[in-house]
Amino acid sequence: MERDVMEYDYAIVGGGPAGLACAIRLKAKLPEANICLLEKGSEIGAHILSGCVMEPGPLDELMPSWRDNPPAICVPAGTDEFRFYTRQRSYKLPTPPQMHNAGNFIVSLGELCKQMAAQAESLGVEVFPGFPGRHPLIDGEGDAARVIGVRCGDMGREADGTPDGRPGDNFAPGVDIHANVTLFAEGCRGSLSKQLIRRFELDRDAMPQTYGLGFKELWQLPEGRTTPGLIQHSVGWPLDNATYGGSFVYHLDQDRVYVGYVVGLDYADPRFSPFEAFQQFKHHPDMRALLAGGEIIATGARTIIEGGWQALPKMDMPGALLIGDGAGTLNVPKIKGVHQAIRSGMLAADHLAAAGEPAGYDAAFRASAAGEELRKVRNIRPGFNRGLWFGMANAALETVLGGRSPWTLKTHSDWDSLNSLAAARAHDGQAAMAANWEAERSLPPRDRLASVYFANTAHEEAQPVHLRVADTSICATRCAEEYGNPCTRFCPVGVYEMVDDGQGGRQLQINASNCVHCKACDIKDPYQVIDWVTPEGGSGPNYQTM
């Protein structure tokens, strides 16, 4: 098949803060360089979702005048609160030092990325939304292999039962982007980054990567209900002490509030549903009092990379770099990744401008302020693998030591963390959670399909399914028996459903049009037979002011 080929000095895959920061800095350093940036969303910001309380320092360095024209949602941080929840009450705890937010801002990251894209374009960067990278282009074999660019996804393919589908009447082959250096800034669990990490064995010396699944909602509340700038976090109910996670509530202006919840994807009970846990959290007396009478405006879900320092893969390879959350630069104890992503992108630009090639970037990042920030907190998230109370005590110790402890705790992968269904049934904690959820449906969204609506997600129904299951026979047999089909619970929008096969059995049905691109299925599937790939360009959620 003939494909158009476009040649660039530098190609950046991903229109989030890392990719955009790299584009801006690289063009400022090398004004004559030919640079393009590809984004799979229909527009810059459409697929961007983050808490988001931002440390402004790196952005101040990158775009010194950004405060003169801030994003549509940008509220200076005010008071911090940290609470422990029980079923009916909450208890105020001292706020961990990493979570102090004086001088920070609550922002809509999607809106900020739109402004960063405008800055990049004004400098001469070619920004292409709606162009998902589908395949990395690699020249050579073995030790001589080198990344030479990326192939964009085809348009106009139709579902015919094969993975890629047949070309339809409006078929247009994806363009090949060739570049001297390709930078992958796809965010958490990037579909191309995952292939490159495997192809070049970039995680050979790293511990297993681990992830969380985050939910976020934007609410419009009755007048006078919010305290602009108030930042609230909690741990505890509705999670048990063995399950990592917690909430965030960020008070905005104009009587609006961000409400969110994050659950570690290393949870053990296959019956557990992160979506329902979030809904339960909103029915705590404190939250019900805040949200009652309010109107939900938007929802979203995405995975969060949590492995930290010891799970970082090597970030450079021949012809390419990994930057931002595609590598895992998020600071989990701070609950912040934007400043780290911007730092990572800027550092990549500085390195390429000085060295002219990717080699050496990994060492430069690890020696930088961004790398040192991760190293200091490397033992905090893994400490929670032994439960909430051990994790909090360990976090306090690590904070006092300032990262100088002579040990590095191990991380573990998420996909193999589930107990069997038989073992889980010996405990009734999650069964009680499910019973509570059934009784509490007064606050929206009341089910997963409603959350799909509020995420503004859209996929062309005729396109091939972008959620590849290598062996669906497992679903009705081994998985049903061993784990009770956990994909029907860990997916936040009901993509996976077990239905009657017409012969007295059950079979997997994939509702791909529901997908919000969180990629939890790619991570948590206990058999690792699910492969999330990019759908047709522009498909997916359209997060507004999130």
KETOR-454450 format. One line per field, with one value per residue (C-alpha): residue number from 1; residue in one letter; x, y, z. Coordinates in Angstrom, 2 decimals. Layout:
BEGIN
n <- [NUM, ...]
res <- [A, ...]
c1 <- [X, ...]
c2 <- [Y, ...]
c3 <- [Z, ...]
This chain:
BEGIN
n <- [1, 2, 3, 4, 5, 6, 7, 8, 9, 10, 11, 12, 13, 14, 15, 16, 17, 18, 19, 20, 21, 22, 23, 24, 25, 26, 27, 28, 29, 30, 31, 32, 33, 34, 35, 36, 37, 38, 39, 40, 41, 42, 43, 44, 45, 46, 47, 48, 49, 50, 51, 52, 53, 54, 55, 56, 57, 58, 59, 60, 61, 62, 63, 64, 65, 66, 67, 68, 69, 70, 71, 72, 73, 74, 75, 76, 77, 78, 79, 80, 81, 82, 83, 84, 85, 86, 87, 88, 89, 90, 91, 92, 93, 94, 95, 96, 97, 98, 99, 100, 101, 102, 103, 104, 105, 106, 107, 108, 109, 110, 111, 112, 113, 114, 115, 116, 117, 118, 119, 120, 121, 122, 123, 124, 125, 126, 127, 128, 129, 130, 131, 132, 133, 134, 135, 136, 137, 138, 139, 140, 141, 142, 143, 144, 145, 146, 147, 148, 149, 150, 151, 152, 153, 154, 155, 156, 157, 158, 159, 160, 161, 162, 163, 164, 165, 166, 167, 168, 169, 170, 171, 172, 173, 174, 175, 176, 177, 178, 179, 180, 181, 182, 183, 184, 185, 186, 187, 188, 189, 190, 191, 192, 193, 194, 195, 196, 197, 198, 199, 200, 201, 202, 203, 204, 205, 206, 207, 208, 209, 210, 211, 212, 213, 214, 215, 216, 217, 218, 219, 220, 221, 222, 223, 224, 225, 226, 227, 228, 229, 230, 231, 232, 233, 234, 235, 236, 237, 238, 239, 240, 241, 242, 243, 244, 245, 246, 247, 248, 249, 250, 251, 252, 253, 254, 255, 256, 257, 258, 259, 260, 261, 262, 263, 264, 265, 266, 267, 268, 269, 270, 271, 272, 273, 274, 275, 276, 277, 278, 279, 280, 281, 282, 283, 284, 285, 286, 287, 288, 289, 290, 291, 292, 293, 294, 295, 296, 297, 298, 299, 300, 301, 302, 303, 304, 305, 306, 307, 308, 309, 310, 311, 312, 313, 314, 315, 316, 317, 318, 319, 320, 321, 322, 323, 324, 325, 326, 327, 328, 329, 330, 331, 332, 333, 334, 335, 336, 337, 338, 339, 340, 341, 342, 343, 344, 345, 346, 347, 348, 349, 350, 351, 352, 353, 354, 355, 356, 357, 358, 359, 360, 361, 362, 363, 364, 365, 366, 367, 368, 369, 370, 371, 372, 373, 374, 375, 376, 377, 378, 379, 380, 381, 382, 383, 384, 385, 386, 387, 388, 389, 390, 391, 392, 393, 394, 395, 396, 397, 398, 399, 400, 401, 402, 403, 404, 405, 406, 407, 408, 409, 410, 411, 412, 413, 414, 415, 416, 417, 418, 419, 420, 421, 422, 423, 424, 425, 426, 427, 428, 429, 430, 431, 432, 433, 434, 435, 436, 437, 438, 439, 440, 441, 442, 443, 444, 445, 446, 447, 448, 449, 450, 451, 452, 453, 454, 455, 456, 457, 458, 459, 460, 461, 462, 463, 464, 465, 466, 467, 468, 469, 470, 471, 472, 473, 474, 475, 476, 477, 478, 479, 480, 481, 482, 483, 484, 485, 486, 487, 488, 489, 490, 491, 492, 493, 494, 495, 496, 497, 498, 499, 500, 501, 502, 503, 504, 505, 506, 507, 508, 509, 510, 511, 512, 513, 514, 515, 516, 517, 518, 519, 520, 521, 522, 523, 524, 525, 526, 527, 528, 529, 530, 531, 532, 533, 534, 535, 536, 537, 538, 539, 540, 541, 542, 543, 544, 545, 546]
res <- [M, E, R, D, V, M, E, Y, D, Y, A, I, V, G, G, G, P, A, G, L, A, C, A, I, R, L, K, A, K, L, P, E, A, N, I, C, L, L, E, K, G, S, E, I, G, A, H, I, L, S, G, C, V, M, E, P, G, P, L, D, E, L, M, P, S, W, R, D, N, P, P, A, I, C, V, P, A, G, T, D, E, F, R, F, Y, T, R, Q, R, S, Y, K, L, P, T, P, P, Q, M, H, N, A, G, N, F, I, V, S, L, G, E, L, C, K, Q, M, A, A, Q, A, E, S, L, G, V, E, V, F, P, G, F, P, G, R, H, P, L, I, D, G, E, G, D, A, A, R, V, I, G, V, R, C, G, D, M, G, R, E, A, D, G, T, P, D, G, R, P, G, D, N, F, A, P, G, V, D, I, H, A, N, V, T, L, F, A, E, G, C, R, G, S, L, S, K, Q, L, I, R, R, F, E, L, D, R, D, A, M, P, Q, T, Y, G, L, G, F, K, E, L, W, Q, L, P, E, G, R, T, T, P, G, L, I, Q, H, S, V, G, W, P, L, D, N, A, T, Y, G, G, S, F, V, Y, H, L, D, Q, D, R, V, Y, V, G, Y, V, V, G, L, D, Y, A, D, P, R, F, S, P, F, E, A, F, Q, Q, F, K, H, H, P, D, M, R, A, L, L, A, G, G, E, I, I, A, T, G, A, R, T, I, I, E, G, G, W, Q, A, L, P, K, M, D, M, P, G, A, L, L, I, G, D, G, A, G, T, L, N, V, P, K, I, K, G, V, H, Q, A, I, R, S, G, M, L, A, A, D, H, L, A, A, A, G, E, P, A, G, Y, D, A, A, F, R, A, S, A, A, G, E, E, L, R, K, V, R, N, I, R, P, G, F, N, R, G, L, W, F, G, M, A, N, A, A, L, E, T, V, L, G, G, R, S, P, W, T, L, K, T, H, S, D, W, D, S, L, N, S, L, A, A, A, R, A, H, D, G, Q, A, A, M, A, A, N, W, E, A, E, R, S, L, P, P, R, D, R, L, A, S, V, Y, F, A, N, T, A, H, E, E, A, Q, P, V, H, L, R, V, A, D, T, S, I, C, A, T, R, C, A, E, E, Y, G, N, P, C, T, R, F, C, P, V, G, V, Y, E, M, V, D, D, G, Q, G, G, R, Q, L, Q, I, N, A, S, N, C, V, H, C, K, A, C, D, I, K, D, P, Y, Q, V, I, D, W, V, T, P, E, G, G, S, G, P, N, Y, Q, T, M]
c1 <- [0.00, 1.38, 1.58, 2.53, 5.78, 6.49, 10.03, 10.87, 13.87, 11.84, 8.45, 6.58, 3.77, 1.32, -0.20, -0.02, 2.19, 5.38, 5.08, 4.02, 6.74, 9.30, 7.98, 8.06, 11.52, 13.00, 11.71, 13.04, 16.45, 16.53, 14.36, 15.36, 14.37, 11.37, 9.13, 5.70, 3.46, 0.80, -2.23, -4.81, -7.65, -9.95, -8.36, -5.59, -6.96, -9.79, -8.13, -6.34, -7.43, -5.64, -6.58, -5.01, -3.11, -0.03, 3.32, 3.94, 7.76, 8.54, 5.71, 6.98, 10.35, 8.84, 6.18, 6.94, 3.83, 1.27, -0.14, -1.14, -3.62, -4.36, -6.48, -10.26, -10.06, -7.14, -7.62, -4.76, -4.40, -5.70, -6.11, -5.12, -7.14, -6.34, -8.96, -9.55, -13.04, -15.13, -18.60, -20.34, -17.63, -14.36, -11.32, -8.90, -5.27, -2.05, -1.45, 1.67, 4.43, 4.42, 0.77, 1.22, 0.08, 0.97, 1.87, 0.26, -2.77, -5.87, -6.14, -7.91, -5.01, -6.92, -7.36, -3.71, -2.61, -4.66, -2.70, 0.60, -0.33, -1.09, 2.35, 4.01, 2.20, 3.16, 6.80, 6.37, 5.67, 3.22, 0.48, -1.76, -4.75, -6.73, -3.58, -2.96, 0.37, -0.45, 2.92, 6.50, 8.69, 11.92, 14.79, 17.27, 17.39, 18.95, 21.47, 21.35, 17.62, 16.69, 13.39, 12.92, 9.42, 5.81, 2.96, -0.35, -3.57, -5.64, -9.01, -12.12, -11.51, -14.65, -15.23, -15.24, -14.14, -10.42, -8.19, -7.56, -10.79, -11.31, -10.83, -14.21, -15.44, -13.78, -10.53, -7.38, -4.09, -2.27, 0.77, 4.28, 6.15, 9.92, 12.15, 15.76, 14.47, 10.98, 9.79, 7.01, 4.92, 1.77, 1.04, 0.26, 0.47, 1.11, 0.31, 3.49, 5.66, 4.59, 5.80, 9.11, 9.78, 9.32, 11.23, 14.31, 14.07, 14.02, 12.63, 15.30, 16.84, 13.60, 11.13, 7.57, 5.47, 2.31, -0.75, -3.86, -7.27, -8.52, -12.01, -12.82, -16.05, -16.83, -19.86, -21.86, -23.08, -25.64, -24.43, -22.08, -21.35, -17.64, -14.52, -12.36, -8.85, -9.72, -7.90, -9.20, -7.80, -8.92, -8.04, -10.09, -13.71, -15.02, -11.72, -10.47, -7.07, -5.40, -6.51, -4.50, -6.43, -8.13, -10.11, -9.58, -11.98, -10.74, -12.88, -13.00, -14.54, -18.13, -19.50, -17.78, -15.82, -13.67, -14.44, -12.22, -11.09, -8.02, -7.74, -4.51, -4.84, -2.94, -6.12, -6.65, -10.41, -11.70, -15.21, -14.09, -15.33, -13.43, -16.34, -18.78, -16.26, -16.17, -19.96, -20.04, -17.51, -19.89, -22.55, -20.45, -22.30, -19.59, -19.81, -23.58, -23.83, -21.45, -23.02, -26.75, -28.65, -25.66, -25.44, -22.76, -21.15, -18.48, -16.82, -13.65, -11.44, -7.82, -5.01, -2.15, 1.41, 2.60, 5.79, 8.13, 11.92, 12.59, 10.08, 11.42, 12.42, 15.46, 14.18, 16.40, 16.88, 18.36, 16.36, 13.82, 13.04, 10.28, 9.21, 6.63, 4.16, 4.95, 8.04, 6.58, 7.72, 4.68, 5.34, 2.75, 3.15, 2.64, -0.26, 1.29, 2.69, 2.29, 5.39, 7.40, 6.07, 6.99, 10.44, 10.94, 9.96, 12.16, 15.11, 14.67, 14.71, 17.81, 19.56, 18.76, 19.76, 23.12, 23.90, 21.94, 20.97, 18.92, 21.83, 22.52, 19.05, 18.20, 21.27, 20.59, 17.02, 18.02, 20.65, 18.23, 15.94, 13.05, 14.92, 16.05, 12.45, 11.41, 14.38, 13.60, 10.05, 10.78, 9.77, 6.48, 4.05, 5.53, 5.08, 1.31, 1.66, 1.58, -1.61, -2.81, -1.37, 2.04, 2.09, 1.34, 3.95, 6.52, 5.64, 6.26, 9.64, 10.67, 9.63, 11.81, 14.74, 14.27, 14.86, 18.20, 17.10, 19.67, 17.02, 14.69, 11.36, 10.19, 7.20, 4.97, 2.89, -0.88, -2.11, -1.11, -2.28, -5.83, -6.80, -8.96, -12.72, -12.81, -10.33, -12.15, -15.46, -13.92, -14.11, -17.25, -15.78, -16.45, -19.81, -20.84, -19.56, -21.69, -24.77, -24.23, -23.85, -27.19, -28.87, -27.25, -28.15, -29.27, -26.24, -25.28, -23.97, -26.08, -24.52, -21.59, -23.50, -24.42, -20.73, -20.07, -22.54, -20.87, -17.45, -18.67, -17.07, -17.72, -16.37, -17.44, -19.50, -18.38, -14.65, -12.73, -12.71, -9.63, -9.63, -7.91, -8.55, -6.10, -8.17, -11.86, -12.40, -10.69, -13.49, -16.28, -14.11, -10.98, -11.62, -15.26, -14.27, -11.08, -11.90, -15.56, -14.75, -13.19, -13.04, -16.78, -15.96, -12.59, -13.62, -15.29, -17.62, -18.96, -16.84, -16.66, -19.88, -20.63, -23.80, -25.84, -24.19, -27.51, -26.36, -26.84, -23.44, -21.83, -19.54, -17.64, -19.21, -16.97, -18.82, -15.89, -17.86, -18.06, -14.27, -12.79, -9.19, -8.31, -6.42, -7.22, -8.07, -4.63, -3.09, -5.36, -6.39, -5.05, -4.20, -2.66, -4.64, -6.17, -4.24, -5.48, -4.61, -5.51, -8.89, -9.61, -8.27, -10.29, -12.30, -12.73, -13.70, -13.94, -13.20, -14.47, -12.85, -11.40]
c2 <- [0.00, 3.40, 5.90, 9.54, 10.20, 13.42, 14.22, 16.12, 16.77, 15.98, 14.29, 14.35, 11.87, 13.20, 16.62, 16.63, 18.81, 16.81, 16.79, 20.43, 21.59, 19.73, 21.27, 24.82, 24.50, 22.67, 25.25, 28.06, 26.37, 25.32, 27.81, 26.33, 22.79, 21.21, 19.89, 18.26, 17.13, 14.42, 14.16, 11.35, 13.51, 15.50, 18.67, 19.48, 18.90, 16.56, 13.52, 15.35, 14.52, 15.32, 16.29, 18.90, 20.95, 22.24, 23.44, 26.47, 26.64, 24.68, 26.39, 29.77, 28.92, 27.62, 30.30, 33.24, 35.19, 32.38, 34.03, 37.09, 34.93, 31.93, 28.93, 29.12, 27.31, 28.54, 29.09, 29.82, 27.08, 27.97, 25.82, 22.13, 19.46, 15.77, 13.46, 9.85, 8.61, 6.00, 4.99, 7.90, 10.25, 11.90, 12.82, 15.60, 14.48, 16.48, 17.20, 15.36, 17.82, 16.62, 17.65, 21.27, 23.44, 27.03, 28.81, 26.18, 26.44, 24.33, 24.29, 22.58, 20.78, 20.45, 24.21, 24.76, 22.38, 24.35, 27.46, 25.59, 24.30, 27.84, 28.90, 26.02, 26.87, 30.54, 29.42, 27.34, 23.83, 21.90, 20.55, 17.78, 16.80, 13.75, 11.91, 8.94, 7.16, 3.52, 1.84, 2.83, 2.70, 0.81, 0.36, -2.47, -5.58, -6.58, -4.16, -2.10, -1.34, 2.34, 4.21, 6.32, 7.68, 6.66, 5.50, 7.27, 5.28, 4.65, 6.35, 4.71, 1.08, -0.94, -3.77, -7.16, -9.45, -9.06, -6.96, -4.15, -4.28, -3.82, -0.47, 1.24, 3.69, 6.61, 4.82, 6.91, 5.27, 6.84, 8.92, 7.83, 10.44, 10.10, 11.97, 12.12, 11.80, 10.76, 11.68, 9.62, 11.67, 9.56, 9.68, 6.73, 3.30, 4.73, 2.15, 2.89, 3.39, -0.04, -1.60, 0.24, -0.68, -4.32, -4.08, -2.38, -4.03, -0.61, -2.03, -4.69, -3.06, -1.62, -2.99, -3.71, -0.66, -0.12, 2.04, 3.61, 4.27, 7.81, 9.29, 12.97, 14.96, 18.65, 19.82, 23.04, 23.58, 25.88, 29.40, 29.81, 26.10, 26.18, 27.81, 28.72, 27.32, 24.77, 21.48, 18.38, 14.84, 11.75, 8.10, 5.34, 4.44, 3.03, 1.19, -1.47, -1.05, -3.35, -1.34, 1.74, 4.85, 8.03, 11.08, 14.64, 17.58, 20.84, 23.96, 26.27, 29.66, 30.26, 27.65, 24.79, 21.88, 19.02, 15.73, 12.72, 9.33, 7.17, 3.43, 1.46, -1.18, -3.64, -4.40, -8.09, -8.78, -9.62, -8.57, -5.03, -2.24, 1.06, 2.92, 1.83, 2.71, 6.26, 6.45, 5.25, 7.88, 10.58, 9.29, 9.84, 12.39, 15.01, 14.60, 14.33, 17.65, 19.24, 17.82, 17.71, 19.94, 20.22, 19.41, 17.28, 18.91, 16.47, 13.19, 11.37, 8.41, 7.58, 5.49, 7.04, 5.73, 5.15, 3.04, 5.98, 5.97, 2.24, 1.43, 3.98, 2.29, 3.52, 6.68, 6.79, 4.34, 4.66, 7.35, 8.02, 9.19, 8.50, 11.61, 12.47, 9.90, 7.67, 6.81, 7.32, 10.71, 11.39, 12.11, 9.95, 11.30, 14.82, 13.64, 15.75, 14.99, 18.12, 19.93, 16.73, 16.21, 19.78, 19.34, 16.09, 17.67, 20.71, 18.58, 16.42, 19.54, 20.89, 17.55, 17.22, 20.80, 20.21, 16.60, 16.17, 12.59, 10.68, 8.81, 10.16, 11.55, 8.84, 9.62, 13.36, 12.96, 10.81, 13.37, 16.30, 17.94, 15.91, 12.65, 13.63, 14.46, 10.91, 9.31, 11.02, 9.64, 6.24, 4.22, 5.93, 4.35, 0.81, 1.05, 0.92, -2.58, -3.71, -1.83, 1.67, 1.99, 0.57, 2.77, 5.94, 5.12, 4.35, 7.58, 9.56, 7.86, 8.43, 12.07, 12.57, 10.81, 12.85, 9.84, 9.02, 5.54, 2.95, 0.68, 0.78, -1.00, -3.25, -2.54, -5.25, -5.59, -5.08, -7.74, -10.66, -9.16, -10.56, -13.33, -16.09, -15.74, -18.65, -16.95, -13.63, -15.22, -16.13, -12.41, -10.31, -6.79, -6.17, -7.91, -5.39, -2.58, -3.85, -4.00, -0.40, 0.69, -0.87, 1.21, 4.51, 5.98, 9.51, 11.34, 11.29, 9.60, 6.71, 4.12, 3.69, 4.54, 7.90, 8.56, 7.76, 10.50, 13.06, 12.17, 13.20, 10.10, 9.16, 6.50, 5.70, 2.55, 0.92, 1.07, -2.01, -2.65, -1.03, -3.33, -6.50, -9.68, -12.36, -15.30, -14.68, -18.35, -17.59, -15.21, -17.78, -20.53, -19.91, -16.26, -16.82, -19.66, -18.22, -14.51, -13.98, -11.83, -8.83, -6.82, -6.23, -4.43, -2.72, -1.01, 2.25, 2.57, -0.92, -1.72, -5.40, -7.38, -11.08, -11.89, -14.95, -16.74, -18.24, -21.75, -21.76, -20.25, -16.84, -14.88, -11.61, -8.55, -5.50, -2.17, -0.28, 2.91, 3.43, 3.57, 6.67, 5.54, 4.99, 1.76, 0.01, -3.13, -3.22, -3.09, -5.10, -8.04, -11.06, -13.02, -10.09, -10.91, -7.42, -4.97, -1.38, 0.27, 3.68, 3.91, 6.03, 9.56, 11.90, 9.12, 9.00, 11.40, 15.14, 16.48, 20.01, 22.15, 19.00]
c3 <- [0.00, -0.96, 1.85, 1.91, 3.74, 5.61, 6.73, 9.91, 12.06, 15.18, 15.58, 18.90, 19.58, 22.15, 22.80, 26.59, 28.80, 28.16, 24.37, 24.14, 26.53, 24.45, 21.22, 22.60, 24.11, 21.12, 18.65, 20.84, 21.00, 17.33, 15.40, 12.04, 13.02, 11.31, 14.13, 14.15, 16.98, 16.59, 18.89, 18.77, 20.16, 17.91, 19.29, 21.72, 25.22, 24.20, 25.79, 28.60, 32.14, 35.38, 38.93, 38.63, 41.21, 39.41, 40.66, 38.42, 38.48, 35.29, 33.38, 34.55, 33.03, 29.79, 29.24, 31.56, 30.55, 31.04, 34.18, 32.13, 30.21, 32.44, 31.39, 31.65, 35.00, 37.09, 40.84, 43.27, 45.87, 49.31, 52.43, 52.45, 54.27, 54.74, 56.25, 57.19, 56.34, 58.12, 56.91, 58.66, 59.89, 58.93, 61.00, 60.17, 60.01, 59.61, 55.92, 54.68, 53.71, 50.09, 49.82, 50.91, 48.01, 48.88, 45.64, 43.42, 41.13, 40.49, 36.70, 33.84, 32.20, 28.94, 28.75, 29.64, 26.88, 24.35, 25.29, 25.13, 21.65, 20.52, 21.77, 19.93, 16.69, 17.00, 17.05, 13.89, 15.24, 13.05, 15.36, 13.98, 16.16, 15.06, 13.95, 16.26, 16.05, 15.30, 14.68, 15.49, 12.40, 13.05, 10.62, 11.02, 13.18, 16.47, 17.94, 14.73, 15.08, 15.17, 15.43, 12.30, 12.92, 13.34, 11.13, 11.70, 11.87, 8.75, 8.30, 6.89, 7.76, 8.46, 10.91, 9.19, 12.00, 11.31, 13.60, 11.12, 9.11, 5.39, 3.65, 3.19, 0.60, 2.40, 3.16, 3.49, 4.52, 7.43, 6.63, 7.61, 9.64, 9.32, 11.75, 12.84, 16.41, 17.52, 21.01, 22.58, 25.00, 24.96, 28.69, 30.90, 29.20, 25.76, 23.09, 21.10, 24.17, 25.39, 22.14, 22.25, 25.87, 24.91, 21.59, 23.05, 26.49, 28.12, 31.37, 31.69, 34.77, 36.18, 38.70, 37.51, 36.68, 38.73, 38.10, 39.56, 38.02, 38.53, 38.18, 37.97, 37.81, 37.42, 39.42, 39.44, 43.00, 44.63, 45.30, 48.25, 48.67, 47.70, 49.11, 46.08, 46.45, 49.17, 48.47, 50.23, 50.16, 52.03, 52.62, 54.21, 53.50, 51.19, 50.60, 52.98, 54.58, 52.04, 48.98, 48.01, 47.05, 48.12, 47.08, 45.99, 46.11, 44.58, 45.06, 42.04, 41.37, 40.16, 42.62, 40.80, 42.23, 40.94, 42.68, 42.09, 43.30, 42.62, 43.25, 42.95, 40.24, 42.40, 44.38, 45.14, 45.19, 41.67, 42.71, 43.47, 41.19, 41.29, 39.66, 42.35, 45.07, 43.72, 43.69, 47.28, 48.31, 47.02, 49.42, 52.53, 54.73, 54.12, 50.35, 50.22, 52.06, 49.53, 46.36, 47.16, 44.76, 42.46, 38.77, 37.19, 34.15, 33.00, 33.93, 32.98, 33.84, 33.10, 34.51, 36.45, 36.40, 39.97, 39.85, 40.39, 40.42, 40.58, 37.80, 35.31, 32.06, 30.20, 28.53, 25.46, 22.58, 19.09, 17.32, 20.06, 23.60, 26.14, 28.04, 30.71, 31.98, 29.02, 31.04, 34.52, 35.82, 38.06, 41.75, 43.53, 47.10, 45.79, 43.60, 40.86, 37.43, 35.31, 36.57, 36.13, 32.59, 31.63, 33.17, 31.28, 27.95, 28.48, 29.49, 26.37, 24.20, 25.94, 25.58, 21.87, 21.17, 22.83, 21.94, 18.72, 19.53, 22.13, 23.75, 27.22, 27.94, 30.45, 32.52, 32.22, 33.49, 36.44, 37.46, 37.07, 39.63, 38.20, 38.72, 42.20, 43.13, 42.21, 43.95, 47.26, 47.41, 45.83, 48.90, 49.76, 47.26, 47.59, 51.38, 50.90, 49.42, 53.06, 53.91, 54.76, 58.26, 57.42, 54.34, 56.30, 58.95, 56.25, 54.42, 57.61, 58.08, 54.46, 54.72, 57.82, 56.12, 52.94, 50.73, 52.36, 53.49, 52.34, 50.84, 47.86, 48.28, 45.49, 43.27, 41.84, 38.71, 38.80, 36.39, 38.62, 41.91, 41.87, 44.26, 42.90, 43.16, 45.59, 47.90, 47.67, 48.66, 51.99, 52.83, 52.75, 52.62, 48.95, 49.09, 51.74, 49.51, 46.63, 48.87, 49.93, 46.32, 45.37, 48.07, 47.08, 43.72, 44.51, 43.08, 39.38, 37.38, 38.59, 36.30, 33.93, 30.78, 32.29, 32.87, 29.19, 28.28, 30.56, 29.10, 25.61, 24.13, 20.51, 18.15, 14.62, 15.16, 11.90, 12.63, 13.79, 17.53, 19.03, 22.08, 20.92, 22.91, 21.81, 23.08, 23.87, 24.78, 28.10, 29.04, 29.29, 30.74, 32.81, 33.61, 34.57, 36.89, 38.36, 38.62, 37.71, 34.66, 36.45, 33.19, 33.61, 36.87, 36.44, 33.19, 34.32, 31.30, 30.59, 27.54, 28.51, 28.96, 29.23, 27.28, 26.28, 23.34, 22.18, 23.03, 26.76, 27.51, 27.81, 25.53, 25.64, 24.03, 23.54, 23.55, 22.07, 21.46, 25.26, 25.65, 27.31, 26.65, 30.31, 29.39, 32.69, 30.72, 29.11, 32.60, 34.93, 32.71, 34.67, 31.51, 29.62, 26.47, 26.07, 23.91, 23.71, 20.37, 19.03, 17.27, 14.21, 14.51, 16.72, 18.35, 22.09, 24.86, 24.53, 27.98, 28.44, 31.17, 32.76]
